[in-house]
Amino acid sequence: MAKADAAASLGIQAAAAKPSSKTSKPKNKNEKTKKQPPAKPAPKLAARTKTSVKAKPSRAPEETKTSPPKPIKLHYWPTPNGWKIAIMLEECGLPYEVRPVNIGKGDQFQPTFLAIAPNNRMPAIVDPEGPGGKSISVFESGAILQYLGRKTGKFYPTDERKRVAVDEWLFWQVAGLGPNTGQAGHFRNYAPGNAYGVKRYTDEVHRLLGVMNRRLADRLFLADDYSIADMACIGWVIAAARIDGMIEDFPNVKAWMERLRARPAVTKGLETGKQLREAQLNDPKAQETARKILFGQRGK
Ligand SMILES: N[C@@H](CCC(=O)N[C@@H](CS)C(=O)NCC(=O)O)C(=O)O
């Protein structure tokens, strides 16, 4: 499935989402966050005595409190699975630096990447300020969203009933909507002669959108309040919407999609690293290399 997702991400799958917003420059949030606050002027000594020098701590406690958070490293390629995390980071206003993982060139097999993401799939993150103030890495988009939700206390409620609802729809996306939309795109684009594969996955995407449409009949978001479950779904719904124009069968999903796209953080997330993929789209050689890398992977 991930192969198909990956293909979608490279634009070699027509069903892949293409956010309509204009091209943005490469994200380098680091530039912003690297800026240090101006150094505090050295304290003036009231009197040049030993006692007064000793009395002054070298660093005021407030100074440590206000130091800006260190940016999270986002190992990323602009695909529906990558967008989820860019959207969440934007929604939370967390500083981050994009570390491109060019899956069409095989970056996902680099030992340094495998050390943090053993499944050779992006996204992954490294948070230098993890639990206990120590660095932590996280792979699997659902686990990353939950981690960021717990870290920030945003978009992932602590109330158990509400959290269960978010988890249900998050796992529904990770295990259902994403993989099946990816497979539908794969068969439709690379094996259109395989009528069984095309029908099986197109039908399943249609079924899943029907489930979502019923869920959204009496609520604005999947788990009532806007949450990481909505962020997980948006990229895949954009991709699914393009299959045979099937979104027209599901007006509640269509309205939800527009609701999400109206959020500035969603727009920014969908734009993150857009130029990385575009460079590859216009290069047939790169497309050919990508296919070789992405299709036919085996365990040994
Ligand atoms: N279950 C994983 C799926 C991630 C995934 O499939 N990523 C694709 C891009 S959308 C990838 O890295 N593919 C690389 C490859 O196929 O080698 C997640 O949700 O994080």
The ligand as an SDF file (V2000), in Angstrom:
LIG
                    3D

 20 19  0  0  0  0  0  0  0  0999 V2000
    1.6350    3.7060    7.8230 N   0  0  0  0  0  0  0  0  0  0  0  0
    2.5890    4.6960    7.4250 C   0  0  0  0  0  0  0  0  0  0  0  0
    2.5620    4.8420    5.9310 C   0  0  0  0  0  0  0  0  0  0  0  0
    3.5800    5.8270    5.4630 C   0  0  0  0  0  0  0  0  0  0  0  0
    3.8080    5.7120    3.9700 C   0  0  0  0  0  0  0  0  0  0  0  0
    3.2420    4.8420    3.2950 O   0  0  0  0  0  0  0  0  0  0  0  0
    4.6590    6.5850    3.4400 N   0  0  0  0  0  0  0  0  0  0  0  0
    5.0080    6.5180    2.0440 C   0  0  0  0  0  0  0  0  0  0  0  0
    4.7090    7.8300    1.3450 C   0  0  0  0  0  0  0  0  0  0  0  0
    3.0070    8.2860    1.4400 S   0  0  0  0  0  0  0  0  0  0  0  0
    6.4800    6.2240    1.9100 C   0  0  0  0  0  0  0  0  0  0  0  0
    7.2900    6.6950    2.6750 O   0  0  0  0  0  0  0  0  0  0  0  0
    6.8470    5.4060    0.9260 N   0  0  0  0  0  0  0  0  0  0  0  0
    8.1910    5.0460    0.6640 C   0  0  0  0  0  0  0  0  0  0  0  0
    8.2800    3.7360   -0.0790 C   0  0  0  0  0  0  0  0  0  0  0  0
    7.2490    3.2260   -0.5410 O   0  0  0  0  0  0  0  0  0  0  0  0
    9.3860    3.2210   -0.1890 O   0  0  0  0  0  0  0  0  0  0  0  0
    2.2450    6.0250    8.1080 C   0  0  0  0  0  0  0  0  0  0  0  0
    1.0410    6.2850    8.2720 O   0  0  0  0  0  0  0  0  0  0  0  0
    3.1630    6.7640    8.4970 O   0  0  0  0  0  0  0  0  0  0  0  0
  1  2  1  0
  2  3  1  0
  2 18  1  0
  3  4  1  0
  4  5  1  0
  5  6  2  0
  5  7  1  0
  7  8  1  0
  8  9  1  0
  8 11  1  0
  9 10  1  0
 11 12  2  0
 11 13  1  0
 13 14  1  0
 14 15  1  0
 15 16  2  0
 15 17  1  0
 18 19  2  0
 18 20  1  0
M  END
$$$$
